[in-house]
Amino acid sequence: MDAVIIALVTTGAAAFRGMTGFGYALVAALGFAGSFSPTAMVPFILINDLMLTGFTVADRGRSPIDWPVTRRLLLAGLCGALCGSFLVPYLADDLARLLVSATIVLAACTALVHQPPAWLANWMLGLVIGFVVGVLLSAFAVGGPLIAAWLLAGGTRREMMRGTLAVFFGVIDLFTLASRAYLGGLGGDLPHLLLLYSPLTLAGFGLGYFLSHRLPPEVWTRVSAIGLVIIAAVGFIQSLYTLVFV
């Protein structure tokens, strides 16, 4: 049964990423949270997400990067990722599930906001967000839309968003995997899981990518919005269930 869940979740999450260009970690973390330890699946999610990010960036060519912004965010994000890596062993599974679900709801709702408020652009707030997202990525593999919202509020040009986010998430994900490996937190079955399920991840991504190039822009926008609403709703239900019944 576990094998079926992993196959369905990683294929569906990758298909959503292929169609919309984002969301693998959100969908995967949401799908795995009900059946597995949320923190145990983080390395699997991060490696697959890194792989899909590489394909996305390579397909769309070189993206300009806002280096001054990226360097500051990375400094805060790496500090947060280090704290998150040390925090993971002390999180009970039930508390981790609640935090994952709540983070997914927040991230999905944030991603639905097309024009974040101007007050969000404050630099100190940006460093705090970078730190928090570093913690969330290293502990639960989710939280990316919070950084995207801050960048948009601060006036980062949309053509620089992809490259800036790719560098930030790529460095934080690699640092998280390295710190998990150092602390012995990758899990002995990780190579086996990647060998079995990475082909399904790639197949799901390929299917989503194929469909995205055959959908009118308005349909693509609707699919993205509906997907985020569903992610937020399911995350909210999971949060309530964990609070009430666990």
Helices and strands as residue ranges (DSSP letters): H 2-20, H 24-33, H 42-59, H 67-87, G 88-90, H 93-111, G 118-121, H 123-140, H 144-153, H 158-182, H 190-212, H 217-245
